[in-house]
Amino acid sequence: MFRLIFSIIALFITASIQAQVVGKNHSNYTEADTLRGSLRPERTSYDVQKYHLKLKVEPDKKFISGSNVISFRVEEDMPIMQLDLFENMEIDSIMHAEKKLKYNRRHNAVFIEFEEALKKGKTDSIKFYYHGNPIIAENAPWDGGFVWSQDNDGNPWIGLAVQGTGASLWYPNKDHQSDEPEKAQLDIAVPTGLMNVSNGRLIGKNDLENGFTEWSWKVVNPINNYNLMINIGNYVHFSDRYKDLDLDYYVLPYNLEKAKAQFAEVKEMMECFYEKMGPYPFEEDGFKLVETPYLGMEHQSAVAYGNKYLKGYLGNDLSGTGIGLKWDFIIIHESGHEWYGNSITSRDIADMWIHEGFTSYTEAIYTECRWGKQDALKYLRGLRKNVGNMKPIIGDYGVNAEGSGDMYHKGANLLNVIRSIYDDDELWWNTFRDYTQTFKHQTITSADTEDFFNKATEVDLKPVFDQYLRHTAIPVLQLRQGDDKILYRWNADVENFKMPVDVIIDEEEIRLFATSDWQSYQTGEELDELKVNDLEFYVNTEVVP
């Protein structure tokens, strides 16, 4: 019966690959992509409540071993459960009610059979024992895996980044962004003399008397799978507070004084973000910056910091304006993810612009708080030079496929366009804060985001979102000289595209309610006297005969 059940499952999965994919490039995806990216009964029949990881990390062997207790609520009768763990990691056993469960592996998916189907409404758990040498990242955080490094004193210094690649690279879980555990605990044993820093609050330290010390951390808020983290090193700790929020910092000893100076920016950042976005969404778990042997990552309540205590992005300004050298990019950007990506999470990785577009916009928010709106607008305009406009921002659904990297800077500029369409900063910031609070600790879709911002204004934003998110090109304002007038219309991929745009004619700013049909503006000025307000609108212009 066991083999028969899994043969049927295999046939079902294979047959459903095309049905699961929503997008244009179906033939480019594999069964493994569908197993990772889609939601079938083996996943949707249960809701994860908690992960409790208990691991031993052996740096000399680049080896981890231990278990994960996965607590869940059964949403529908469940004979079979899918979890995910990379193929190179060995499974020792999977236990339920003190009995070993049978399982079948298919790519990086693990299908677990219960002796009797678990009944809807039941709260239960399994304990998943495993070990292995997890994948090593060659260039973290741009590729996923462990970073087995050493500090300047020769001590092991270990980090981990798995966004995109998947948390199942190093521990068994439901590796899909739609389901976050409500809480988590990490008991991580490392060689005595080293420290492990993970998410949430430190709840204990236990000398195991075998050359290893176990560090226990507890998370009491929902957390995305890829945010659960370990950071191992010879860390020293210092702390601060902003209002009721604990600020904790873990750095290498020889960088302590540099860190104290650099991390002072956190309180200024929090003051700005609290005003514009609302309170820090994980106050119960505190806020941490942890020095890492790679550039950085938004690990919830334990943000990875590797910017070498420089302003900008490793001493560079991504905008090319000089404005990005006024602040530490990794502190601001990765902390911004606590609101967008960690608190508000896209249900499918195809909608990752919800993470990256909004978080890139927080860079401009911080700039505006500190140095004014004009600098923020110039910074955003400068970021456009990094936009390729080669593929859509939104990816294909159901196959673990992100869209274009333009989700960062094009996404941020899209938000600036929406703000400019609002033409009312009080309305904009009220809507922005309301959005952040409305979807706090939730997984959402792009449609949820678009509808929220659309409802706040009388202007129909649907064609605007469609053009910037689902097509490659930005809209082109076509212009034509007429007798005592200027003719204008939009050229865009979206049928019947319409969007207001501000232009400057004879030093006066006016708003054109442009559509895909030719309209006219009566003026005695020549066409070359007209300029689009390109600080606020990310569009192209074209003069046509």
N, C-alpha and C positions, 0 to 999 in steps of 0.2 A: 504493500500500500504506500509506503514511504517513497519508493522510487517512482511509482505511478503518479502520485500527487505531484512530484517535482517535474516529471516529464510533461504533465499537463500545464503546469506553471510555465515551463520553458516555452512550450508552444504558444501559450497565450501572450507571453512577453514579446516573443519574436513577431507575432502577428500584429501586435499593437504598437510597434515602433512608430510607424507613419502616423497612426491616429493620435499619438501623444504629442507630436511636434506641431507647434504653431509657428510658421515662418516660411521663408522662401527657399531655404537650403536643405531640404529634407534629406537629399541623397548624400550629404556630407556627414551625416551623423551615424553613429554606430549604436549597437545594442547597449554597450556600456554607457554611452551618453544618456540614453533613455532610462536605464536603470537608475542612474544617478539623478537625473533631472525631473523625472515625471512622478506623478502622484497616483498610485494604484492602490487597491484595497489593502495590500500587504503593508502599506505605509499609513494610509488614511484611517485605518481601523483602530489606531491608538494615538494618544496624545501624551508626549513625554512630559513628566512632572519633575524629574530630577536625574542628574548624572552624579554619581559618586565614584570618582577615580581614585584608585589606590595603586601607586606605581613606584617602582624602584628604577632609578636612572644610573647607568654605569658608564661614565664618560670614556674610560679607557677602552671599552668595547663598543662604544656608540650604540648602546643596547638599552631597551626598556622592557619591563615585564611587570605584570600585575593584573588588575581587574577593573571593570566598570560595572557598578550596580545601576541598572537602568530602571527607574520607577515610572510607571505609566498608568493612564486611565484608558480602559477599553471603550472605544466609541461605537464599534459595531462588532458583532460576534467575529472572533479572530482565530482561525485555525493556524494561520501562518503569518509570521512577522518578518518584515525586511529590516535589517540593520545594514550598516556599511562599514567595511574595514578593508584597507588596501590589501591586495593579493599577497604582497610580500611579507605581511605580518601573519604569524602563526596563531591559530586558535588552539588553546589547550582544552577548554570545555565551556559549555554554556549550561548554567544550572537554573532550574526552576523548581521551587518547593523541594529542594534537596535531591532532585533527580536530574540526570544529564538529559539534555534535549538533543534531538537529531537536527542536523542542519545540512544545507547544501550551499556551496559557494558558486557564484556566477559573476565573473569579472570581480569588481570590488564590492559586490552585494552579497550579503549573507542571508539566506532564507531559513528561518527557524520554525520547526514544526512542534506544536504543542500536542500532548497526548490526547487532550480533548480541547475543542475550541474554547477559548476564553470568552466569557459572556459579556455582552454590552453592559456598561455601568460598573464593572469590576475595576478596582485599583489593585495593581499587582506589580511585580518586579522580576527581573532576571539578573543573574550575575555572570558576566562574560569575562573569562580568563584568557589572556593572550600574552604574546611576547614577540620580540623581533628587533631587527635593525631598521628603523624607519628611514624613509627617503631623506637624503641629505640635500639641502638647498645649495645650488651653485651660486645663486645671485639673489638671495633674499633681500627684500620681500617680494621681488618680481617673479620668483618661482617659489613653490612651496616646499617646505621641509625643515629639518633640524639644521642649526648652525652650531657645529662643534668647534669652538674657538678657544683661545687663551688670552688672558689679559696681559698687560705689560710686565707683570710679576711672575708669569708662567702658570697662573692658576686657571683651571678650567672655567670657561665662560660660555654658557650655552643659551641659545635662544631658539625660537621656533616661530615660523610664520606660514600660515596655510590658507589664507583667503584665496578663493578661486580654485586652488588645487583640492582643498577639502580637509575638514577636520578628521575624516576617517583615514587620513594618512597616518595618524598616530593613536587614535582611540576609536572604539566601536561606538557608533551613534546613528541616529537618523539624520543622514547628511543632506538635509534640505532646509532652506531658510524659512520655510513655512511653519516649522515647529521648533519653538525654543523651550528648553526646560524652564520651569518656574524658579528653580534654584539649583545650586550645584555645590559640591565639595570636592576639593582636591587634596589628597594626602600624598605628598611627593617626597620620597626618600632619596637623598643625595649624599655624596661622600661627606663625612663629618669635617667641619671647617668651612664648608660652603653653605650657601643659603639658597632656598628656592622661594621666589616671589610669584604668586599667582593672583588671580582675580579675587576681589572681595576683601574680607577681613581675615587677618591672621588669628586663628583660634587655638593654636597649639604648636609646640615644638617638642619632639620626643627623640631622645638618644636611643637608638635601637641596639646599641652595644655590640654592633657587628661591623663597625667602621662607617655606618650610615646614620644619618639623622633625618627624621621625617618632619616635614613642615606642612601644617594643615591650614587650609584657607577655605572660607565659606562665603558663598554668594547667595543673597536672598532676593535678588531681582531676576526677571527673565533675561536670558543671555543667549546670544547667537552661538552656534556650534564652533565657528571659526575663531570666536573670541576667547574661548577657554584656553588658558595659556600657562606655560612654565617658563621661568627665567632663572637660571642657575649661575651663581657667581660669588665672588668674595665681596658681597655688598656691604656698604655702610648706609645707615638710614638717618634722615632728618625729616622734620615735619613742620607744617604751618597750618593755618586755618583761614577760610574765607567764609564769613557769616557762620552758619552751622555745619559747613562742609569741611571734613578733614582732608588735608592735602599731605600726602606722604611721598617721599622721594627715596629711591634706592639707586645708588651710584657706586662706581668703583672708588676706592679710598683716595687715590691720587687725583681724582677729579672733583673732590668734595667742595673745595672753595669755588671752583668754576661753576659747579652746579648750583650752589647757593646764589650766586649772582645771576646766572642765566634763568633759573626757574622762578625768580622774583616776578617774571612776566606773567606767570599763571594767575596771580590775583587780579592783575589788570584785565586779563582775558576773561576771567570769570565775571568781573563787574560788567563788562560789555555784553557777554553772552546772556547773563541773567536778564539784563535790560531788554535785549532784542529778541531772545529766543525762549526765555523762561528759565526757571531754576534747573540746576544740574539734575538729570533724571535718575541718578543712582546714589543719592545721598547716603542711604543706609549702607552701601558698600564702600563709600569713600572714593576719593580720586587719587590715583598714583601715576607718577612717571617713573619708569624703570629703564635704566641705561642698558642698551642691548648692543651686540656686535653687528647689527645691521641697522639700516637707516631709520626705520620706524614702522609702526602699525597701530591701528585703533583698538587694541585689545581692551575690552570694557573694564573700567576701573583699574586697569594696569597698563596704561598706554606705553608702548615701546618707544624709547627715545635713543636715537643714534646719530644726531645731527652735529656731533663733535663740538657742541657749545658755540656754534656759529650763528650769525644772523642769516636770514634767507634760507635757501635750499642748499645746504652744504656750501654756504658762502656765495651762492648765485641767486639771481632774481629771475624767476620764471616769467615775469611780465616784461622784462627788459626796460622797465621805467625807472628803476632805482627805488621804487616804493617798497618792493618786496624785500629790500635789505634793511628795513626798519624793524623787523621782527623775526623771531625764530619760526620758520615754516613748519617744522615738525611739531612743535608745541601747539601751534594754533590749528593746523589742519587736522592732525590726528585727534586732538581733543575735541574739535568740532564734530567729529564722528560720534562722540558720545550721544549727541542729540540726533544725528542723521546717519543711520547705519546701525547703531547699537540700540538706541531707544526706538527709533522708527526704522524698521527693517523691510526691505522689499521681499515680497512673498516668493518671487521667482528671481533668479539671478539675472534674467533678461532685463529687469527693471532696476539695475544697479545705479542708474543715474539718480535715483532717489537718495542713494548714499553719497555718491561722488559729486554730483552737480550741486546739491545743497551744501555739502561740506566745503567744496571749493568756493562757494559763495560766502561761507563764514569767514574766509580770508578777507574778503571785501568788507564784511560787517565789522571785523576787528579794525581794519584800516579806517573805516568811517568813524568808529568810536574814538580812535586816537588822533587821527590827522584830518578828518573831515570828509564830506561826501565827494568833493572833487577828486581827491586822491584815490578814493575807492573806485570811482568811475574810470579814472585813468588806469588804475591797476587792472580792472576787468577788461578794458579795451586792449591793454598790453597782452593779456593772456590769449587773445584771439590768434596771435601769430603761431600758437601751438596747435591750432585746430586744423585737422586735415580735410574734413568734409568728404571722406572717402566711403563711409558706410554709416548706416543709421545708428543713433545712440541706443535705441532699444533693440535687444537681441531676439533670438528665437526662443519661444517658451517651451518648457517641458524637456529640455535636453542639456541643462546646465550650461547655457551659452550666454555670455555677456555680450553686450553690444560694443560699439566703437569706444575707444579710449577718449573720444571727444566728449564722453559723458562728463568729464571733469570740467574743462574750460568752456566748452560750448554749453554745457548744462548750466554753469554759473551765469553765463551771459544770457541764456534764455530767461532765467529768473530776473535778471536786471531788465530785460525787455518787458516782462510782465509788470514789474514795478513801474516802468515808464508808461505803460499803457494805463495802469491805474491812475497815474498823474495825481496822486494823493498819498503823501508819505505816511500820514497818520493811518489811513486805511491800509496801506501796505504792511506796516509794522504790526498793526492789530491782527491782520489776517495771518501774517507769518507766525506770530506767537500763538494764535488760536490753532493753526495747523499743527504746530509742534506739540501743543498740549493735548489736542484732540486725539492724535494718533500715538501718544506716548506709550511705550512698551507694547506696540502692536506690529504685526506684519501686514503690509498693505500692498496695493498694486499701483501702477502708474495712473490708472483710471481714477483711483481714490484721490491721488494728489491733484490731478488735472481738474476733477469735478470740484474739489474744495476751493481752489483758487478761482475757478470760473464763476462759482456762485457768488463771490464777493463783489463782482463788478457787472455792470450792464453790458459791457463789451463781450462779445462771444469769443472766448479764448480757444475754442476747440480747434479751429484751423491753424492757429499759431502753434499750439502744442504738437499737432500732427506734423506740421512742416519741419519743425526743429528736431523732433524726436524720432520720427518715422521715415524721414527722407534725408538724403545726404546734403543737399544744397541749402543755403540760406536764401530767403526770398530776395528778389531783385526788384527794386523800384525803377521802372522804366519811365523815362522822361522824354518829352517832345516839345519843341518850341512852336507856339502858335502866335497869332496876331494878338498882342496885348494880353497874352495868357500863356500859362504853362500847362501842358497836358501830362497826366500821370496815371499809372496803373501798376499793379503787381504782376510779376511773372513768377509763378511758383508751381510746385508739383501738386499741391492740394487744389482740387477743383473748387472754383468759386472762392479762392483765397481772399481774405480781407483782414486788414490790420491797420489801426491808426498809426501814424508815424509823424514825428515832429521834424520840421525842416526850418531852416533859417533863410529868410529872403530879406535883403536890405537891412540886415542886423535885427530883424524882428522874427521871433520864433512863432510859428503857426502850426496847427495840427491838421494834417490831411487825413481824411477818413478814406484811405485808398482801398480799392477792391481790384478784382481782376479785369474790370471794365474801365475803359478810358474815361477820365473825369478832367475837369479843367479848373485852374485857379487863376482868377483875373488879376493881372499885375502888369505894370509897365516895365518890370525888370526883365533882363535877359536870363536865359536858362543857366548860364555859367555863374549867376549870382545866387543860385539856390544851392544849399548844402544841407544834407541830412545831419541831424544831431547824433553823431556817431558815438558820443559818450554814452548815450542812453539806448540807442537802437543798433542792434547788430544785423545790418542788412547790406546788400550791395546796391549800387546804382548803375544804370545803363542809359545812355542817350541814344535814342533810336530816330531814324529819319521819318 
